[in-house]
Amino acid sequence: MQKDGRVLYLTEAKKDNLYFNIPIANTTVILLGTGTSITQAAVRMLAQAGVLLGFCGGGGTPLYMGNEIEWLTPQSEYRPTEYLQAWLSFWFDDQQRLQAAKQLQHARIDYLRRVWQKDRELKLAGFDAGDPAIANALDANEVQIATAPKTTYLLATEAKLTKQLYKIAARHTNMADFIRKREATDKANGFLNHGNYLAYGLAASTLWVLGIPHGFAVMHGKTRRGALVFDIADLVKDAIVLPWAFICAKENASDQEFRQQCLQSFADHKALDVMFDQVKAMALMGKERNMEQGKENKPQ
């Protein structure tokens, strides 16, 4: 709400109300979670300060509504344009787009290794990057990524690794009969669907804030809706969602317990930071490649 020329967050209690000042001049994005309301006066002040406003579920994900880069409203007309322009500088070149996809897949493997080496709870449950079966699968996948001649090959190698990880997860959680089906009603499949959508929410927020439209995918197809969201979400799905889906299914956890575990793990392992850093790095590296090519093609 707006009060005395400031934007305040109000929590109502039985005995008293608590007000928290939001420093809008130093704020880039505000995500409004479940049960939150906002006044028109507050929205007007946020717009004047250039603050992006989005509506989301609990824990900041998924993103339900946010303005798109195609429609530059007064709320966002002064947002940085460097990431979209840098992304487009390589996106129309098939070979450069393939290199970006490979970079994304290598980052996915690196993140999985870091999480499974660091997370004590996952290691106790059998999800240890030092396990020979897991290490061999990751090493083989990296070789296949490096030699993939097309994006379709990358998608196939990605799916192959995920299937291997499903088998390993099913073995460690005594679910030998597990089969991955999105329509299935068992807990493991349900948790995988639920967790993946949480990851999509983080990816959508990342792209929204950086101003890169979802259609400029590097792996999931030029015409598929939300394709780039799926590309970015893949950075964290296998590392966090996959193991916790199986662990929580084994423990017969509720949907809310699984959701809280996923969100906590995203926070512990800085999943959103990783997405932001990776997207920015990919965009700027693509721009650097184009600059280098321009120098090579420049007449002497």
N, C-alpha and C positions, 0 to 999 in steps of 0.2 A: 504494500500500500504506500501511497504518498502522504507524507506528513511533515509539515514545517520545511518544505523545500528539499526533503530527502526521501529516498526510497527505503522503506523499512520492511523487515520480515516480522510478522506478528504471530506469536503462539498464544492461544487462548487457554487459560486454565480456570478452574472453579473459583479460586480466590483472587488471582491477579493475572494480568497480561504481561508478557515479556516482549520487548521490542529489540530487534537487532538491526543495526544500520548496515546497509549494503553500499560499499564504496564504488558507485557506478562509474566513476571516472577511471578506475583501475580494473574494471570488470569487462571481460570479452563476451562471455556466454553465461546465461542463466537457464538451467533446466528445471522445470517445475514438475515435481513428482506427484504421485497419487494423492488426491485429497487437497491439493493446493489450489487456492484461488488468487486472482490478481485484479486490481482495480484498473480502470481505464486511465486514470491520472498517473498511476505508476508506469503503465506501458508507455505513455507519452514521454515521461522523463527518461525511461530506458532508451527509447528510440532517439531522443535528442542527444544522448550520450553515446550512441552507436553500439549499444549492447544487443547482442543476438539473444532472442528469446525462443525457447523450445519447450514442448510438452512431452513428458516421458513417463514411463512406469517407475516403480520403486527402484532405488539404487541407480537411477540415471539411465536405465535401459528397459525396453527399447525406446527409440525416439519415435513418438507418434506424429509430431508435426513440427516443421521448421521451414523457414523461407528458403526457396531454391535459388541457386546462383543465376538461373535464366531470368528471374524477375528481381532486378536490383531495386529493392524498396529503399526508402529513406533510412530505414533502420540499419541497412548494411552497405550504403553506397561508398563508404570509405574503407571497406575491408581490403586487406592486401590482395593484390591480383597475381603476385609472383608465382604462386604454386599452380594455379590453373594454367597460366601462360607457359610455365616450364613443362607442365605435364603434356600440353598440346604440342610443344616443340618436338617431342619424340613420338607421340601417339600415332600419328598418321604414317609412320614408317614401320612396316611389318617386322623388319629385323630388330629394330630398336625396341619395339613393343615386346618381342620375344625375349630380349635381354632383360627388360624390366620384369617380365614374368619369372624368369630364372632367378633374378635377384630376390624377388618376393618369396620364392620357394626355398631358397637357401636361408633366408631370414627366418622362415617358419621352422626349419630344422634346427637352426641355432637356438631359437627361443625354446623349443621343446627340450633340447639338451640342457639348457640353463635351468629351466623349471624342474625337470626331473632329477637333476643333480642336487638342487638346492632344497626342494620341498621335503621335509622329513616325513610328513604324513604320507605323501605319495610313495616315498621309498619304502616305508614300512608295509605298504599295501602291494608292493611288488613293482611299482612303476619307477624303475631306477635306470637312468641313462647308461650306467655301467654294466647292466645286464647284457651278456653276450648276444642274446637273441635280439634285443632292442638296438644295441649298438651296431650290429651287423645290418639290420634293416635300414637304419638311418644312413650308414655309410654307403650301402648299395643305392639308396635313393638319391644321394647327393651325386653319385657318378652318373646316374640316369638323367638327372636334371641338367648336368653340365653338357651332356651329349645330345640332348633332345633337339631334333631339327625343326619341330613345329610345336605350336601351342597345344594341339590335340595330344601330342605325346606327353607333354607336361601334365595335362589333366589325367591321362591314363596312369602315369607314375604316381601322381598324388593319390588317386583312388586306390592303387595297389598298396601303397604304404599304409593308408588308413585301414584297409582290410586286414593287413598284418597286425596293426595295433589293436584292432577289434579282437582278433584271435588271442593275442597276448593278454589283453584285459579280461576277456572271458575266462581264460585259463586261471588267472590270478584271483578271480572272484567266483570261481566254481559255477560258471554259466556256460558249460561246454556246448549247449544246444542253441546258443545265441545266434540269431540271424538278423542283420540290419534291415529293417523295413520301416519306412517313415509312417506307414499307416498302422503298424502293430500297436497293441495295447499293453504290452508288458512294460515294466518300470524302466528298464535300461533304454529301450527305444524311446519311450516318452521323455525321459530325462535328456537324452541326446537331442531330441527336437527342441525341448525347452531351452537347454543350454546354448544350442546353436543360435536361437533367436536372440538370446542375450548378447552373444558375440556380434550378431548383425546390428544390434542397437548401438554398440560401441563403435563399430565400423561406420555406421551411418552418421553418428555424431562427429566422428573424425573428419569425414569428407565434407560434411555440412559446414563445419567451422573453417576448414581450409579452402572452401569454395570450389571443390572439384565435383562436377556432376557425376552421378552414378553410372551414366552410360559409357564413360570412357574406361572400360575394363581392359585388362591386359591378358586375362585368361578365360573368363566365363562367357565370352561371346559379345559381339558388338550390339546385338539386338535384344539381348535378354534384359528384362527389367531388373534394375538394382544390381547389375552384374559386378560392378566394382566393389559394392558392399560385400559380396561373397568373396571376392579376391582378398580383401583386407581382413575379413573375419577369419579366413583360413590361417592367419598368423597365429591365432591363439586357440582355435577349436581343438586340435589334437592334443595340445599341451595341457589344457585345463579342463575343457568340457568333457572330453572323452574319458579320462580316468575317473573323474568325480561322478559321472553318470553311472559307471559300473559300480563304484564303491558305494554310492548312495542306494543304488538298486539292491545291492547285496545286504545293506543294513536296513532295507525296507523304510527308507526315509520318506517324508511327505514332500509334495511339490515345493512347499514353502521352505522346508529345510534344505532341499537341493538348491533352490534359487539363492538362498542366503550363503550357502557354501561356495557356489560359483562366484557370486559378487565379491565375497571376501577374498577368494583366490585371485580374481582379477585385480583387486586392490593390492594384495600382498606382492604380486609379481608384476605390477605396473603395466597391465595389459594395454590400457588406454595410452600411456606414454609411449609404449613400443609401437603402437599403430601410428601415432602422430609422427614419431621420429622416422619410421620407415617410409611413410608416404612422402614426407618432406625430402628425405634423402633420395628417394627414387625420382622425384620431380626434378630436383636440382642436379642430380647426376645425369639425367637425360638432357638437360639444358647444356651441361658441360660437354657431353658427347657431341652435341650439335655444333657447339662453338669450335671444338677441335676439328670437326669435319669441314666447317666453313674455312678455317685457316688452311687446311690441306688443299681445298678446292680453289683457293684464292690465286689468281694469276700472279706469277712472280714478276 
